[in-house]
Amino acid sequence: MMSRKAKYLVNNPMICGGNVYVLWSQVDKGPDANPRYDWGWVDSRMEPWIKAGKRVNFIVWPSNYGRNWTTPKYVLDKVPTVNCERDHNIPVTFEKEFIRNYQEFMGAFVRHYEGNASVGYMRFGLGIGGENHPACMQEQKAHYGWTEERWTNYLFMMLDYEKSLNSQKQIMSTMIGMSPSISREIAPHAAKLGFGLGIQGLAKNDIEAYGRRTPCKGDWCGQFDSFHGKVPLELQTLAKTDAGQSGIGMLDELLQFGLQRHTQIFELYAQDWLIAYDPDDPLYPQYHVEYQQALERAAAVVGASPSP
């Protein structure tokens, strides 16, 4: 996959840049290590985009889906963890020791990269992955006192801490698809701090909900209507789109709906770009014209990569 990305995506004029998913444990080697932070893993993933004159955005993961190995061991040794059907060994992120150590890493990360002209924006996941969604919520409710109010207060505190870092780079925040009520509180708080807003779940059920005049997931449509023109707005599709039989929806329909809802930044899966531009992709013969046209129509609105 990486060679196909390098060949067809990195220098593609329709692509403004790439997201680098930063896994906490692959950078932070712990307080006893010297040096503590190994930036080489991140730098190596930035390099192709920088050479192509593109921007790099950082999506920082404090833990990962499935069996967690992204949270550093020294943190897991100090913090309670939860397990559920899909996810295992996930830290309870609103616990004091998690907050203290993650904030320390966030601060080091911002200081290291804020002077890099190739960096676009940064988004720190505050739940699982690069999102603010709490993992294993029922287990956290049963054993660690999770409530919507406690989670909202935790998110407010972490967003306020991010603001205190005075980053020169745009900070992005994410709404929560499973909870419109939390999203309606987080969005105005993040916007007040000057943070961009986004959600990682665009799919055809959002279009259907909007058509019924009911909230999109996490009420992102309503929040985009409220804050467009005030802060950057970002959408990521829930998964690769329907040419890959995902049930997510077709690319053009999703992009056009996102544009109608004032979206300025689209985070799209590499699989969809490869359908459009890689002749060896199995879906290229059937869908590449449709997908190229969809991407070009969106780029004409939000902007493509600048000419070298």
Beta strands, then each sheet from edge to edge (+ up, - down):
strand 1: 17-23
strand 2: 55-61
strand 3: 81-82
strand 4: 90-91
strand 5: 119-124
strand 6: 170-174
strand 7: 196-202
strand 8: 233-237
strand 9: 265-267
sheet 1: 1+ 2+ 5+ 6+ 7+ 8+ 9+
sheet 2: 3+ 4-
end
